[in-house]
Amino acid sequence: MLTDYSSEKTFLNLMEAHKGILHKVARLYMDSPEDREDLQQEIMIQLWKSYQNFKGDSAFSSWMYRVAINTAISYFKKEKRRSDVYDYSSAKEPENEDYNPEKDRQLEIFYLAVQQLNSVEKALIFYFMEGLSHRETGFQLGISEGNVRVKLNRTKEKLQQIIKKTGYES
């Protein structure tokens, strides 16, 4: 089945179709836009390097999730949280008449809270947000379905506690 996925054009088409995965993983693991861009590039490099090993036994998106999360975890460990911090107050508001500042504030608080999670917890939240089942998440992370349930519940509780410490009440 490798021949179906071996061409560069096919790879680029698949990347275009699933580019949201790159953005979401980078957003969960990195604070600054520059770091997110660097991580996305690193993920794309790793995807291309390992593309020849993609056999088509699973959906391309499932394989891409696994490579992206594993790359993000190892990249995150390498970076060891540099001291430069992005000033979110300098971010420009999107030009959209449906812009809701309260929703934007909620998302920003959520992403800042996620930054305080460890790499496995971030992966669990990512897969949860993507709607993966406990079984699929366990497969992606190499842990049991039951372990996913326990870890995900603990991670959600931890995230709620972090958000409460910010003083944010929904």
N, C-alpha and C positions, 0 to 999 in steps of 0.2 A: 504493500500500500504506500510505501515511501515515495514512489514515483509520482503519486497524485499530489504530493506536497513539496516536491523537491525544487520547483522553480522559484527563482527570485520574485517573479511577478506574483505568483500565488501567495508567497510569504507576505509581500507588501500589501496585497489585497486583504489578507487575513488581519494584518496589523492595523490597517485602516478601519476594518469592520469592528475591531475590538480595542481601539485606542483608549476608550473610556477606562479600561482596566489599568492602563499605565497611569492615567491622571489620578485615579482613586488611590492606588497604592502609594504613589508619590506624595499625595496630600496627607495620607495617614502617617507616613514615616518622616517627613521633612517639614520644617517650619517655613523657610524662606523660599521664594519663587526660584531663586538660583539653585538652591539645593534640590528642589523638586525637579527642575530641568536636568540637573546632573544625574539624579537617580533614574529618571525616565530614560536618559541616554544609556546608562549602564544596563538597565533592564533590556532595552532593545538590542544592545550588543550581546548580552547573554542569550536572549531569545534566538538571535541569528546564529550564534555559535552552536547552540544545541538543537537548532531546527532540524538538522540531518538525523537526529535521534528520535524525532517525533514520528511515531509509527501510525498515528491515526486511530489508536485503540480507544481513545477518549476524544471528546470534543476539543477542538483547538483552544477554546476559551478555558477549559479546565486545565489543560496543559500550560497555557499562558499564565493562569492564576498561580500555579505552583512555581513556575520559574520566576515570576515577578515577586512573589512573597519571599522566596528563598534568596533572591538577589537583594531585595530590600533589607532583609534581616542581616545578611553578611555585609552589605554596604553600610548599614546603620552602625554595626559593630566597628567597622573600620573607621568611620568618621568620629566615633566616640564623642558625639555631641559637641561640636565646636562652640566657642563662646559667643559668636556673633548671633544676635537675636534680631529678628525682623520686627520692625515697628508697624503693627497692624493699623495704627491710626493714620498712617500715610497712604494707605491703600485707597485707590480711587473707587468711587461708587459706580456700579455698572449703569449704563445708560439704557434704562428699560422702564417704561411707565408702570410696570407691575412690581417695581422694586418695593420690598417690604423691609424697612430697617430692623424691625424686631426679629424677623426670621433670619436676617443676615447676622444679627447679634447672637441669636441662638446657635447658628451654625459655627460661628467663630468660637464661641465658648465650648461647643462640643469638640471642635478640632484642637483647641488648646488643651482640653482635658485629655483627649486621645494621645497627645504628645507625651503625657506623663505615664502612659502604659508601657509595659515591656513589649518586646517585638512579637512574642507569641500572642499576647493579649490584643495587640493591634491587628494581627492576622485574623484572630477570632472575630473581632468587631467588623473587619472588612468583609469576611465571608458571610457574616450575619446580615450586613447591609446589602450584600449582593443576593441574598435570598437562598443561599446554599443550604441544603439540609444538613442535619448533624452528621449523617453518614458521609455526605460529600466533603464536608469540612474535615472530618476525621481522616478521610482518604488523602486530602490535600496536605494535611499536617502530619500524617503518619501516626495518628493516635486513634484510640477507640471512640466509637460513637458516644458511649457513656461518659468517657473522659471529656469529650467536647461539651456535652450538656453541663457537666459540673464546672468546667473552666469558663464556659460562656456565662453562666449565671454569676459566678464570682466576679468575672470581668465587668459585667453590667452593673453589679452592685458597687464595685470599685469606681467605675466611671460616674455613677450617681453621687458617690461620696466626694469625688474630686470636684464635680460641678457644684455641689452644695457648699463646699469650702470657698468657692468663688463668690458666694453670696447671691448667686442667681436663683431666682424662683420663677418658674414658668407660669 
